[in-house]
């Protein structure tokens, strides 16, 4: 899993630190991330209600869900207030829907351990890239000034409070992984890798501001010919 993390250096993230990222792409990303976090919190709550898990694990998973809803969503909400926009009425774009559908499907239909592993990248990847971006920002110094929203985002995911949450979640995943057989552990790795790839695709989507194709309408004559 660590090898996979070391490969994550997406142009969307680098351009955020270097202040070459288009602000409209960042706004698009924040709206999509807000929609994603709603489903992510729901997935954590689903895990917290699984049969056979300890009372403490159930409590911690519910707490992680609350953290996603309150701390991370508050960051997004602060951006919305500054921009005078809202995510109300927004829809999940293709890669957002792909990611949330995969995540919710695994959590709903697969063993508890696999669901835990599928949600791990949203914790671990963001802590990892947060630290990388913070180091890059420190190296640049005053050479690249950024909009305050970029710095607030970096500070959130490179912060000690978020790292504490991530370390707790990693410890839970590792502990549960030690109680299952090799076949389940292999599937946990598959879900972890797939979710890492979906994180990458999520940033791809934001960089180009991907939209759903417009397949409604068209030329009337063309319809008659068909």
Backbone as CSV, one residue per row, in Angstrom:
resi,resn,N_x,N_y,N_z,CA_x,CA_y,CA_z,C_x,C_y,C_z
1,UNK,0.824,-1.204,0.000,0.000,0.000,0.000,0.861,1.258,0.000
2,UNK,1.951,1.244,0.766,2.811,2.420,0.838,3.426,2.728,-0.519
3,UNK,3.783,1.668,-1.283,4.360,1.869,-2.617,3.395,2.635,-3.499
4,UNK,2.111,2.295,-3.403,1.084,2.978,-4.185,1.024,4.453,-3.814
5,UNK,1.126,4.758,-2.544,1.050,6.146,-2.092,2.208,6.979,-2.609
6,UNK,3.389,6.383,-2.662,4.576,7.122,-3.088,4.464,7.604,-4.532
7,UNK,3.596,6.964,-5.331,3.469,7.313,-6.741,2.514,8.485,-6.974
8,UNK,1.821,8.904,-5.935,0.791,9.929,-6.107,1.407,11.326,-6.108
9,UNK,1.466,11.921,-7.281,1.930,13.302,-7.439,1.170,13.876,-8.629
10,UNK,-0.041,14.238,-8.393,-0.930,14.632,-9.484,-0.729,16.094,-9.862
11,UNK,-0.780,16.416,-11.170,-0.619,17.810,-11.616,-1.616,18.769,-10.973
12,UNK,-2.823,18.297,-10.674,-3.818,19.149,-10.014,-3.293,19.639,-8.673
13,UNK,-2.651,18.742,-7.923,-2.136,19.080,-6.598,-0.898,19.955,-6.688
14,UNK,0.002,19.608,-7.604,1.226,20.392,-7.782,0.877,21.818,-8.194
15,UNK,-0.080,21.942,-9.120,-0.450,23.280,-9.601,-1.145,24.096,-8.513
16,UNK,-1.788,23.417,-7.554,-2.381,24.145,-6.435,-1.291,24.814,-5.602
17,UNK,-0.218,24.076,-5.321,0.884,24.626,-4.528,1.592,25.733,-5.294
18,UNK,1.779,25.529,-6.588,2.546,26.478,-7.402,1.691,27.625,-7.928
19,UNK,0.409,27.631,-7.577,-0.528,28.679,-7.979,-0.652,28.800,-9.497
20,UNK,-0.668,27.645,-10.158,-0.945,27.628,-11.593,-2.283,26.942,-11.879
21,UNK,-2.989,26.557,-10.816,-4.281,25.900,-10.972,-5.364,26.932,-11.249
22,UNK,-6.177,26.664,-12.256,-7.311,27.527,-12.577,-8.311,27.499,-11.419
23,UNK,-8.705,28.660,-10.928,-9.612,28.719,-9.787,-10.949,28.055,-10.091
24,UNK,-11.401,28.118,-11.342,-12.656,27.457,-11.691,-12.538,25.946,-11.536
25,UNK,-11.356,25.398,-11.810,-11.141,23.962,-11.603,-11.179,23.627,-10.117
26,UNK,-10.630,24.514,-9.298,-10.648,24.278,-7.855,-12.077,24.367,-7.317
27,UNK,-12.844,25.335,-7.795,-14.240,25.449,-7.356,-15.025,24.202,-7.753
28,UNK,-14.814,23.759,-8.966,-15.455,22.527,-9.449,-15.097,21.378,-8.520
29,UNK,-13.814,21.264,-8.199,-13.338,20.195,-7.324,-14.019,20.260,-5.958
30,UNK,-14.100,21.440,-5.375,-14.670,21.584,-4.033,-16.145,21.175,-4.025
31,UNK,-16.902,21.567,-5.043,-18.309,21.170,-5.132,-18.423,19.654,-5.237
32,UNK,-17.623,19.049,-6.119,-17.672,17.597,-6.275,-17.225,16.879,-5.004
33,UNK,-16.237,17.438,-4.334,-15.750,16.820,-3.102,-16.806,16.892,-2.004
34,UNK,-17.557,17.985,-1.965,-18.643,18.099,-0.989,-19.692,17.014,-1.232
35,UNK,-20.005,16.768,-2.501,-20.962,15.708,-2.833,-20.396,14.337,-2.470
36,UNK,-19.114,14.150,-2.747,-18.452,12.884,-2.402,-18.483,12.649,-0.895
37,UNK,-18.165,13.678,-0.115,-18.065,13.519,1.337,-19.393,13.107,1.967
38,UNK,-20.499,13.536,1.376,-21.796,13.101,1.887,-21.941,11.592,1.813
39,UNK,-21.538,11.007,0.685,-21.608,9.552,0.525,-20.527,8.845,1.335
40,UNK,-19.371,9.483,1.463,-18.289,8.906,2.264,-18.726,8.776,3.725
41,UNK,-19.345,9.816,4.256,-19.847,9.764,5.634,-20.920,8.689,5.773
42,UNK,-21.778,8.570,4.765,-22.816,7.535,4.802,-22.193,6.141,4.812
43,UNK,-21.122,5.957,4.037,-20.437,4.660,3.996,-19.821,4.327,5.353
44,UNK,-19.229,5.317,6.002,-18.662,5.095,7.333,-19.750,4.709,8.332
45,UNK,-20.902,5.345,8.243,-21.998,5.009,9.155,-22.514,3.593,8.881
46,UNK,-22.527,3.197,7.610,-22.917,1.822,7.281,-21.954,0.827,7.922
47,UNK,-20.661,1.108,7.838,-19.666,0.231,8.456,-19.852,0.172,9.969
48,UNK,-20.206,1.300,10.559,-20.351,1.356,12.022,-21.496,0.480,12.519
49,UNK,-22.411,0.110,11.625,-23.577,-0.689,12.012,-23.444,-2.155,11.634
50,UNK,-22.278,-2.549,11.100,-22.078,-3.946,10.735,-22.126,-4.849,11.961
51,UNK,-22.678,-6.032,11.771,-22.743,-7.000,12.864,-21.355,-7.565,13.154
52,UNK,-21.113,-7.867,14.400,-19.881,-8.547,14.768,-18.705,-7.646,15.069
53,UNK,-18.839,-6.325,14.885,-17.718,-5.443,15.210,-17.862,-4.971,16.656
54,UNK,-16.754,-4.551,17.226,-16.770,-4.143,18.627,-17.522,-2.824,18.807
55,UNK,-17.978,-2.607,20.021,-18.651,-1.347,20.344,-17.722,-0.164,20.108
56,UNK,-16.437,-0.342,20.440,-15.468,0.740,20.258,-15.264,1.055,18.782
57,UNK,-15.145,0.016,17.940,-14.986,0.252,16.501,-16.223,0.932,15.925
58,UNK,-17.389,0.510,16.383,-18.630,1.135,15.922,-18.649,2.615,16.289
59,UNK,-18.235,2.910,17.503,-18.203,4.302,17.959,-17.210,5.120,17.155
60,UNK,-16.029,4.561,16.893,-14.996,5.295,16.164,-15.422,5.539,14.717
61,UNK,-16.036,4.552,14.090,-16.480,4.731,12.706,-17.554,5.811,12.611
62,UNK,-18.456,5.832,13.577,-19.467,6.900,13.604,-18.805,8.253,13.822
63,UNK,-17.747,8.263,14.636,-17.007,9.507,14.884,-16.283,9.978,13.626
64,UNK,-15.720,9.037,12.864,-15.066,9.397,11.597,-16.085,10.021,10.642
65,UNK,-17.294,9.461,10.617,-18.348,10.006,9.756,-18.689,11.433,10.161
66,UNK,-18.795,11.657,11.457,-19.074,13.008,11.955,-17.944,13.963,11.593
67,UNK,-16.702,13.475,11.691,-15.552,14.301,11.324,-15.600,14.722,9.869
68,UNK,-15.978,13.782,8.989,-16.087,14.110,7.564,-17.174,15.147,7.336
69,UNK,-18.270,15.009,8.064,-19.401,15.928,7.886,-19.117,17.309,8.471
70,UNK,-18.412,17.344,9.585,-18.231,18.618,10.290,-16.939,19.328,9.909
71,UNK,-15.790,18.683,10.116,-14.513,19.370,9.880,-14.266,19.626,8.401
72,UNK,-14.330,18.561,7.586,-14.036,18.730,6.161,-15.129,19.524,5.461
73,UNK,-16.396,19.245,5.790,-17.473,19.988,5.147,-17.478,21.451,5.569
74,UNK,-17.013,21.741,6.778,-16.919,23.139,7.207,-15.904,23.884,6.358
75,UNK,-14.803,23.203,6.010,-13.821,23.819,5.116,-14.478,24.158,3.782
76,UNK,-15.215,23.212,3.231,-15.890,23.447,1.956,-16.926,24.564,2.090
77,UNK,-17.675,24.532,3.184,-18.710,25.556,3.384,-18.108,26.950,3.497
78,UNK,-16.931,27.037,4.118,-16.271,28.344,4.225,-15.891,28.863,2.841
79,UNK,-15.474,27.958,1.965,-15.163,28.362,0.587,-16.434,28.830,-0.120
80,UNK,-17.520,28.084,0.053,-18.774,28.460,-0.599,-19.223,29.854,-0.160
81,UNK,-19.063,30.149,1.127,-19.449,31.482,1.620,-18.578,32.566,0.992
82,UNK,-17.290,32.293,0.883,-16.379,33.276,0.290,-16.687,33.499,-1.185
83,UNK,-17.093,32.443,-1.873,-17.374,32.540,-3.304,-18.833,32.895,-3.590
84,UNK,-19.676,32.875,-2.552,-21.108,33.122,-2.700,-21.732,32.126,-3.677
85,UNK,-21.406,30.852,-3.473,-21.993,29.782,-4.279,-22.511,28.706,-3.328
86,UNK,-23.148,27.687,-3.884,-23.676,26.584,-3.088,-23.575,25.298,-3.892
87,UNK,-23.517,24.175,-3.175,-23.532,22.872,-3.845,-24.959,22.370,-4.033
88,UNK,-25.934,23.131,-3.536,-27.340,22.738,-3.688,-27.686,22.635,-5.169
89,UNK,-28.278,21.533,-5.544,-28.659,21.334,-6.936,-27.556,20.775,-7.804
90,UNK,-26.327,20.716,-7.282,-25.216,20.151,-8.056,-25.369,18.633,-8.133
91,UNK,-24.871,18.059,-9.203,-24.934,16.602,-9.375,-23.524,16.029,-9.390
92,UNK,-23.407,14.780,-9.009,-22.116,14.110,-9.080,-21.735,13.924,-10.544
93,UNK,-20.558,14.404,-10.894,-20.051,14.237,-12.247,-19.499,12.810,-12.425
94,UNK,-19.158,12.409,-13.674,-18.886,10.993,-13.954,-17.934,10.287,-12.998
95,UNK,-16.770,10.868,-12.738,-15.810,10.173,-11.881,-16.217,10.213,-10.414
96,UNK,-16.953,11.250,-10.016,-17.480,11.292,-8.652,-18.469,10.156,-8.450
97,UNK,-19.392,10.016,-9.386,-20.400,8.963,-9.281,-19.756,7.583,-9.349
98,UNK,-18.750,7.429,-10.200,-18.044,6.153,-10.290,-17.422,5.793,-8.946
99,UNK,-16.781,6.767,-8.328,-16.102,6.537,-7.051,-17.107,6.238,-5.938
100,UNK,-18.125,7.073,-5.795,-19.082,6.868,-4.704,-19.872,5.573,-4.892
101,UNK,-20.202,5.240,-6.136,-20.943,4.002,-6.394,-20.103,2.782,-6.033
102,UNK,-18.831,2.821,-6.413,-17.927,1.716,-6.079,-17.796,1.585,-4.566
103,UNK,-17.545,2.695,-3.911,-17.352,2.714,-2.465,-18.587,2.178,-1.733
104,UNK,-19.755,2.688,-2.069,-20.982,2.266,-1.393,-21.316,0.809,-1.692
105,UNK,-21.013,0.358,-2.909,-21.262,-1.037,-3.271,-20.394,-1.985,-2.453
106,UNK,-19.110,-1.657,-2.327,-18.202,-2.505,-1.548,-18.641,-2.552,-0.091
107,UNK,-18.945,-1.394,0.469,-19.345,-1.330,1.880,-20.648,-2.097,2.118
108,UNK,-21.572,-2.033,1.159,-22.887,-2.658,1.339,-22.885,-4.160,1.083
109,UNK,-21.975,-4.640,0.223,-22.082,-6.034,-0.229,-20.904,-6.922,0.145
110,UNK,-19.795,-6.340,0.562,-18.600,-7.127,0.852,-18.365,-7.206,2.365
111,UNK,-17.492,-8.118,2.803,-17.193,-8.220,4.234,-16.669,-6.905,4.814
112,UNK,-16.834,-6.764,6.108,-16.460,-5.539,6.817,-15.025,-5.107,6.517
113,UNK,-14.095,-6.047,6.519,-12.680,-5.724,6.307,-12.456,-5.087,4.941
114,UNK,-13.156,-5.579,3.928,-13.006,-5.022,2.583,-13.569,-3.607,2.515
115,UNK,-14.679,-3.384,3.192,-15.240,-2.032,3.234,-14.297,-1.050,3.889
116,UNK,-13.665,-1.465,4.990,-12.682,-0.606,5.657,-11.555,-0.226,4.707
117,UNK,-11.035,-1.216,3.980,-9.906,-0.970,3.075,-10.298,-0.057,1.928
118,UNK,-11.535,-0.177,1.456,-11.993,0.649,0.339,-12.047,2.128,0.717
119,UNK,-12.344,2.421,1.983,-12.427,3.813,2.431,-11.084,4.376,2.877
120,UNK,-10.091,3.505,3.012,-8.793,3.947,3.530,-8.126,5.042,2.696
121,UNK,-8.129,4.977,1.354,-7.439,6.022,0.582,-7.930,7.436,0.859
122,UNK,-9.229,7.604,1.126,-9.724,8.956,1.393,-9.077,9.539,2.640
123,UNK,-8.662,8.687,3.557,-7.900,9.131,4.722,-6.413,9.248,4.382
124,UNK,-5.837,8.121,4.001,-4.379,8.010,3.902,-3.814,8.840,2.752
125,UNK,-4.459,8.776,1.592,-3.974,9.521,0.429,-3.962,11.020,0.715
126,UNK,-5.015,11.516,1.353,-5.080,12.959,1.605,-4.054,13.407,2.637
127,UNK,-3.797,12.583,3.641,-2.723,12.919,4.577,-1.378,12.912,3.850
128,UNK,-1.179,11.907,3.021,0.083,11.757,2.287,0.336,12.954,1.372
129,UNK,-0.658,13.298,0.548,-0.455,14.417,-0.378,-0.428,15.739,0.379
130,UNK,-1.159,15.828,1.487,-1.103,17.044,2.295,0.304,17.324,2.783
131,UNK,0.989,16.283,3.264,2.368,16.445,3.730,3.309,16.795,2.580
132,UNK,3.124,16.122,1.429,3.964,16.426,0.263,3.772,17.870,-0.188
133,UNK,2.527,18.312,-0.222,2.233,19.673,-0.665,2.762,20.703,0.319
134,UNK,2.694,20.397,1.604,3.228,21.315,2.609,4.734,21.481,2.442
135,UNK,5.435,20.369,2.215,6.891,20.448,2.020,7.225,21.234,0.757
136,UNK,6.439,21.014,-0.301,6.670,21.744,-1.555,6.408,23.237,-1.351
137,UNK,5.376,23.560,-0.589,5.059,24.961,-0.299,6.185,25.620,0.494
138,UNK,6.716,24.905,1.470,7.814,25.449,2.274,9.064,25.651,1.428
139,UNK,9.287,24.747,0.486,10.457,24.859,-0.388,10.327,26.076,-1.307
140,UNK,9.108,26.330,-1.787,8.885,27.476,-2.677,8.979,28.805,-1.929
141,UNK,8.603,28.791,-0.659,8.629,30.020,0.131,7.717,31.071,-0.468
142,UNK,8.213,32.272,-0.578,7.416,33.386,-1.107,7.441,33.445,-2.629
143,UNK,8.074,32.455,-3.254,8.181,32.466,-4.719,6.828,32.259,-5.390
144,UNK,5.889,31.636,-4.673,4.568,31.393,-5.256,3.493,31.719,-4.229
145,UNK,2.872,32.878,-4.373,1.751,33.220,-3.495,0.499,32.541,-4.044
146,UNK,-0.418,32.169,-3.168,-1.597,31.411,-3.563,-2.866,32.078,-3.032
147,UNK,-4.006,31.783,-3.645,-5.274,32.196,-3.045,-5.391,31.561,-1.659
148,UNK,-6.032,32.224,-0.714,-6.122,31.681,0.647,-6.800,30.314,0.704
149,UNK,-7.692,30.039,-0.248,-8.375,28.743,-0.245,-7.397,27.594,-0.508
150,UNK,-6.409,27.824,-1.365,-5.415,26.774,-1.631,-4.631,26.462,-0.358
151,UNK,-4.196,27.513,0.328,-3.422,27.304,1.554,-4.268,26.660,2.649
152,UNK,-5.526,27.054,2.746,-6.405,26.463,3.761,-6.592,24.974,3.504
153,UNK,-6.703,24.598,2.237,-6.862,23.188,1.875,-5.612,22.405,2.269
154,UNK,-4.438,22.932,1.937,-3.177,22.266,2.291,-3.049,22.144,3.803
155,UNK,-3.345,23.223,4.513,-3.230,23.215,5.975,-4.157,22.178,6.606
156,UNK,-5.343,22.008,6.036,-6.303,21.044,6.575,-5.741,19.630,6.510
157,UNK,-5.254,19.242,5.331,-4.854,17.850,5.135,-3.421,17.565,5.570
158,UNK,-2.651,18.608,5.824,-1.306,18.426,6.380,-1.298,18.634,7.889
159,UNK,-2.472,18.907,8.454,-2.562,19.261,9.871,-2.495,18.071,10.813
160,UNK,-2.141,18.351,12.053,-1.994,17.309,13.074,-3.335,16.658,13.422
161,UNK,-4.391,17.436,13.462,-5.705,16.881,13.819,-6.148,15.844,12.799
162,UNK,-5.989,16.168,11.506,-6.359,15.214,10.469,-5.451,13.992,10.533
163,UNK,-4.160,14.196,10.741,-3.230,13.065,10.826,-3.615,12.129,11.973
164,UNK,-4.033,12.685,13.089,-4.449,11.854,14.226,-5.617,10.953,13.832
165,UNK,-6.600,11.514,13.116,-7.737,10.726,12.654,-7.285,9.624,11.704
166,UNK,-6.391,9.981,10.789,-5.914,9.013,9.796,-5.167,7.870,10.470
167,UNK,-4.293,8.194,11.405,-3.531,7.156,12.106,-4.471,6.212,12.852
168,UNK,-5.520,6.753,13.435,-6.511,5.919,14.122,-7.186,4.960,13.144
169,UNK,-7.543,5.483,11.968,-8.227,4.641,10.984,-7.280,3.567,10.452
170,UNK,-6.035,3.944,10.162,-5.051,2.963,9.689,-4.871,1.851,10.721
171,UNK,-4.788,2.220,11.990,-4.624,1.223,13.055,-5.807,0.258,13.079
172,UNK,-7.010,0.781,12.867,-8.193,-0.072,12.837,-8.124,-1.049,11.667
173,UNK,-7.758,-0.532,10.485,-7.662,-1.390,9.304,-6.614,-2.477,9.519
174,UNK,-5.461,-2.105,10.041,-4.397,-3.088,10.276,-4.832,-4.147,11.284
175,UNK,-5.526,-3.717,12.319,-5.972,-4.674,13.340,-6.980,-5.658,12.754
176,UNK,-7.926,-5.148,11.984,-8.927,-6.019,11.369,-8.276,-6.933,10.331
177,UNK,-7.307,-6.405,9.584,-6.611,-7.223,8.582,-5.914,-8.417,9.225
178,UNK,-5.495,-8.262,10.468,-4.835,-9.353,11.173,-5.776,-10.445,11.634
179,UNK,-7.074,-10.226,11.494,-8.055,-11.216,11.956,-8.703,-11.990,10.811
180,UNK,-8.340,-11.655,9.564,-8.969,-12.307,8.408,-7.953,-13.166,7.671
181,UNK,-8.429,-13.989,6.750,-7.519,-14.884,6.032,-6.853,-14.168,4.858
182,UNK,-5.912,-14.864,4.227,-5.130,-14.266,3.140,-5.999,-13.836,1.969
183,UNK,-7.051,-14.592,1.684,-7.925,-14.251,0.558,-8.598,-12.895,0.781
184,UNK,-9.088,-12.680,1.986,-9.739,-11.397,2.292,-8.715,-10.269,2.290
185,UNK,-7.515,-10.543,2.827,-6.471,-9.501,2.813,-6.102,-9.114,1.383
186,UNK,-6.067,-10.103,0.486,-5.780,-9.799,-0.913,-6.868,-8.912,-1.508
187,UNK,-8.113,-9.209,-1.176,-9.221,-8.389,-1.677,-9.182,-6.988,-1.067
188,UNK,-8.743,-6.892,0.176,-8.574,-5.575,0.799,-7.575,-4.745,0.003
189,UNK,-6.479,-5.371,-0.412,-5.474,-4.671,-1.218,-6.036,-4.234,-2.564
190,UNK,-6.863,-5.097,-3.168,-7.477,-4.759,-4.460,-8.365,-3.523,-4.312
191,UNK,-9.179,-3.494,-3.274,-10.070,-2.349,-3.062,-9.277,-1.081,-2.741
192,UNK,-8.223,-1.233,-1.970,-7.390,-0.074,-1.647,-6.787,0.516,-2.920
193,UNK,-6.241,-0.350,-3.756,-5.618,0.131,-4.996,-6.654,0.784,-5.914
194,UNK,-7.809,0.138,-6.039,-8.850,0.689,-6.916,-9.300,2.065,-6.427
195,UNK,-9.452,2.214,-5.123,-9.870,3.511,-4.581,-8.782,4.565,-4.770
196,UNK,-7.502,4.160,-4.697,-6.405,5.097,-4.993,-6.492,5.572,-6.441
197,UNK,-6.782,4.636,-7.341,-6.920,4.999,-8.756,-8.103,5.947,-8.956
198,UNK,-9.174,5.721,-8.219,-10.341,6.594,-8.320,-10.064,7.979,-7.749
199,UNK,-9.221,8.053,-6.719,-8.788,9.371,-6.221,-8.059,10.128,-7.329
200,UNK,-7.185,9.432,-8.033,-6.428,10.039,-9.139,-7.387,10.534,-10.220
201,UNK,-8.374,9.707,-10.549,-9.354,10.080,-11.566,-10.208,11.267,-11.118
202,UNK,-10.431,11.369,-9.821,-11.196,12.491,-9.267,-10.467,13.803,-9.542
203,UNK,-9.143,13.808,-9.382,-8.352,15.009,-9.677,-8.271,15.247,-11.183
204,UNK,-8.171,14.165,-11.974,-8.214,14.311,-13.436,-9.477,15.060,-13.845
205,UNK,-10.588,14.615,-13.289,-11.893,15.186,-13.618,-11.953,16.674,-13.299
206,UNK,-11.416,17.048,-12.127,-11.454,18.454,-11.720,-10.582,19.319,-12.614
207,UNK,-9.461,18.767,-13.034,-8.531,19.551,-13.843,-9.158,19.984,-15.162
208,UNK,-9.977,19.102,-15.746,-10.607,19.423,-17.037,-12.064,19.875,-16.869
209,UNK,-12.558,19.863,-15.616,-13.949,20.227,-15.307,-14.925,19.400,-16.156
210,UNK,-14.780,18.104,-16.038,-15.579,17.156,-16.815,-17.074,17.337,-16.566
211,UNK,-17.850,17.225,-17.630,-19.308,17.303,-17.546,-19.915,16.031,-18.139
212,UNK,-21.173,15.798,-17.812,-21.892,14.709,-18.459,-22.171,15.087,-19.920
213,UNK,-22.147,14.119,-20.830,-22.444,14.447,-22.231,-23.902,14.854,-22.394
214,UNK,-24.153,15.765,-23.303,-25.520,16.202,-23.595,-26.078,15.328,-24.711
215,UNK,-26.949,14.398,-24.347,-27.495,13.486,-25.360,-28.972,13.764,-25.626
216,UNK,-29.479,14.864,-25.055,-30.878,15.232,-25.243,-30.988,16.182,-26.423
217,UNK,-32.021,16.027,-27.223,-32.221,16.929,-28.355,-31.589,16.359,-29.607
218,UNK,-31.090,17.235,-30.455,-30.501,16.783,-31.704,-31.344,17.217,-32.879
219,UNK,-30.879,16.942,-34.054,-31.543,17.348,-35.282,-32.754,16.457,-35.559
220,UNK,-33.918,17.088,-35.818,-35.153,16.338,-36.053,-35.042,15.455,-37.280
221,UNK,-34.405,15.969,-38.336,-34.268,15.194,-39.565,-33.441,13.942,-39.326
222,UNK,-32.383,14.085,-38.491,-31.556,12.926,-38.181,-32.382,11.861,-37.479
223,UNK,-33.278,12.294,-36.576,-34.116,11.348,-35.852,-35.033,10.595,-36.816
224,UNK,-35.585,11.321,-37.820,-36.476,10.685,-38.784,-35.740,9.638,-39.599
225,UNK,-34.501,9.950,-39.985,-33.710,9.014,-40.782,-33.429,7.734,-40.010
226,UNK,-33.238,7.856,-38.692,-32.966,6.671,-37.885,-34.229,5.826,-37.713
